[in-house]
C-alpha cells in the first residue's frame, strides 16, 4: 500500500479542539481522518458515529431517574 499526503485548511481553534477530543478517544488526527475516509468508502456516503459525552447537559427539574424508555414502543410500559 502506498500512501499520499492530503493538505487541508481549517480554523486553528477547530483543529486544536478536535485534536484534544481525538486524544481523549485514543486517536491522532491522521488515524481519525483515515478512519473517516474508510467509512465513506465502505458506506458510500458520510456517517459519523464516534463521540464522547456532550459538554452541555439539560436539567430535568426533578425528573432525573423518573423517565424510562420502553423496550417496545408498541406496548405500554409499566414502571
C-alpha positions in Angstrom: 0.0 0.0 0.0 1.4 3.3 -1.0 0.5 6.5 0.9 -0.2 10.0 -0.1 -0.5 13.4 1.6 -3.7 15.4 2.0 -3.4 19.1 2.8 -6.4 20.8 4.2 -7.1 24.2 5.6 -9.2 24.6 8.8 -9.7 27.0 11.7 -6.8 26.7 14.2 -9.2 26.6 17.2 -11.3 23.9 15.5 -8.1 21.9 14.9 -7.0 22.2 18.5 -10.4 21.3 19.9 -10.7 18.3 17.6 -7.1 17.1 18.4 -8.0 17.3 22.1 -11.2 15.3 21.7 -9.4 12.7 19.5 -6.6 12.3 22.1 -9.3 11.6 24.7 -10.6 8.9 22.4 -7.1 7.5 21.7 -6.8 8.8 18.2 -4.4 11.1 16.4 -5.6 13.3 13.6 -4.2 11.1 10.8 -5.8 8.0 12.2 -9.1 9.7 12.7 -9.1 11.1 9.1 -8.1 7.7 7.7 -11.0 6.1 9.6 -13.4 8.7 8.3 -12.2 8.2 4.7 -12.6 4.4 5.1 -16.1 4.8 6.5 -17.0 7.0 3.5 -15.8 4.3 1.1 -17.4 1.5 3.0 -20.8 3.2 3.3 -20.7 5.0 0.0 -21.7 8.1 2.0 -21.0 10.2 5.1 -21.9 9.0 8.5 -20.5 9.9 11.9 -20.8 7.6 14.9 -17.8 8.1 17.3 -18.4 10.6 20.1 -17.9 11.3 23.7 -20.3 12.7 26.2 -21.6 16.1 25.2 -20.4 19.1 27.1 -23.9 20.5 27.6 -26.5 18.8 29.8 -30.1 19.5 30.4 -31.6 19.7 33.9 -34.8 17.8 34.1 -36.3 19.7 37.0 -36.6 16.7 39.4 -37.4 14.2 36.7 -34.0 12.6 36.8 -34.2 8.8 37.2 -38.0 9.0 36.7 -38.0 8.8 32.9 -37.9 5.4 31.4 -37.6 4.4 27.7 -39.8 1.4 26.7 -38.1 -1.6 25.1 -41.1 -1.9 22.8 -42.9 1.2 21.7 -45.9 -0.8 20.6 -46.7 -1.9 24.1 -47.4 0.2 27.2 -44.7 0.4 29.7 -45.3 -0.4 33.4 -42.9 1.1 35.9 
